[in-house]
Amino acid sequence: MNTFHEINTPLRTIMTPGPVEVDPRVLRAMSTPILGQFDPAFTQMMNETMEMLRRVFQTKNKWAFPIDGTSRAGIEAVLCSVLEQGDRVLIPIYGRFGHLLTEIAERNGADIHIMECEWGEVFDQEEIISEIKRVKPKVVAIVHGETSTGCIQPLDKIGPACRELDVLCIVDAVATIGGTEVKVDEWQLDAVIGGTQKCLSVPSGMAPITYNERIEQIITVRKKVEKGIATEHDFLDVKQQPIRSNYFDLSQLQDYWGPRRLNHHTEATSMLYALREGIRIVLQEGLKERFERHRLHEKALVEGIKAMGLELFNDVPWKLPMVTCINIPVGIDGDSVRTMLLQQFGIEIASSFGPLHGKIWRIGSMGYSCRKENILFVLAALEAVLIRHGASLQVGKGLQAALTVYEVSHLVVK
Ligand SMILES: Cc1ncc(COP(=O)(O)O)c(C=O)c1O
C-alpha cells in the first residue's frame, strides 16, 4: 500500500537571500509539455533565451547561455574551462563566496593568491588594482554581491584595469543579476556568472553565464570533442591541456548552444522554460524599473528595521540593496526567533556563516519576493516575535516608518 501523500507544501513568505519565491508565471511555464532538445521549436527558444540573457547582462557578447546545475555550476564551468594547471589567480575575499571561488580555482590546479578583508567590508578598488600589478595573475576572480555579508563590491574600475593589464576578470554576479546594475560591457568584465534563484525568481537549477572573445580564445585552444560524437576534423585538432570536466566544458557547450548544435548533455527543458519566462518578466518590467523597485523596498525595510530600534550590521554605502543584515540584539536567541517566524507566520529569514554565524539575521528582498506586502509582513512579524522574546523595541514604529517610505515614493508600488 502506498502511504506517501501527494506533495502539499505549506505556503511560505520567503525572505532569505535565496532561494526566493518564484513568480507564478514561471511556475506555469514549467508545466509546459517537454520538447526534444533539437526540435526547432526548442532550439528557437534556446536562441531567444540567449538574446534575452544578453540584454539582462547588458552585453553584446556572442556567448550568453545557461549552464545546467546550480549557480556554482556556472562558476565551475567558467573557471575549469579557463584555468590550466599552475595559472595564477588573484581572489579578493570579503565573505563566504570568495572562499567558494578559491575552492573551485584551487581544485582546478590554479596558483592562488588571495586578499582578505573583514566580513562586512569591501575593497577599495585601487587596493585590488595595486595587487593585480604586483601579483600579475592570469585571472582575477571576484564576487559582485556577497550574500553572506550583504555587501556589494564596486567593479567599474577593476574591469578596465584588468583589460589594460591583460588580466581576465571573472565575476560572480549570482546575487546581483536582475536586481541591480551588472554592466558587463561597460565595466569590461570578461566572464560573468548569474544565479536563477535570487533576483531572477526562477528555481535553482541553472546558471546563466556570459563571456567575451578573450575567454573564447582560451577555450577554443583547449577544445576536445568527445569521441562518440566527434568528426574527423575534430580529431585533427587535439590539444595539450584539454578542459578537465566534460560536463562543464564550455568549448563543447558552445557547439551545443551555437549553430553546430552538437549533442552534449540532455537539456533540462523545464528549467529552460522557467529561465526564459523569468528573464522575459525582467525585461518586461525593465531593468531600470526593476533596480528601482529593489531599492525602494530595501529602503522601506531598512527604515522599518531602524525605527523598530534594531541595528543594521552594515549601514554603509556598499550595502547590497537586496540583502539587509541585522545585528541580533544581545541576549536574544537568533535561531529561536527564526523558528518562531517560520512556525507562527510562515516567514523564512536567514542566519549567516563563518564569523557572522549567530551574530546577524539576513533578510532578502529579491525578485518576486521583493514586494510591499512581504516587506510589511516581515516587519510586523519580526516585531511580534521579538516582543515575545523579551526584546526592548520601539513598538509600532517599524511598520509606520516603512509605510511612510511607500507613501512618499513616486514609484507605483507592487
Ligand atoms: C554570491 C553567491 N555565489 C554563489 C552561490 C552558490 O550558488 P548555488 O548554491 O546555487 O550553487 C551563492 C548561493 O547562495 C551566492 O549567494
The ligand as a Gaussian input file, in Angstrom:
#p B3LYP/6-31G(d) Opt

LIG

0 1
 C       27.065000      35.147000      -4.170000
 C       26.828000      33.691000      -4.348000
 N       27.645000      32.983000      -5.143000
 C       27.473000      31.656000      -5.336000
 C       26.458000      30.966000      -4.716000
 C       26.326000      29.482000      -4.926000
 O       25.143000      29.185000      -5.546000
 P       24.464000      27.722000      -5.544000
 O       24.150000      27.411000      -4.132000
 O       23.241000      27.960000      -6.377000
 O       25.410000      26.772000      -6.170000
 C       25.573000      31.670000      -3.884000
 C       24.468000      30.957000      -3.198000
 O       23.817000      31.397000      -2.318000
 C       25.776000      33.062000      -3.694000
 O       24.963000      33.771000      -2.881000

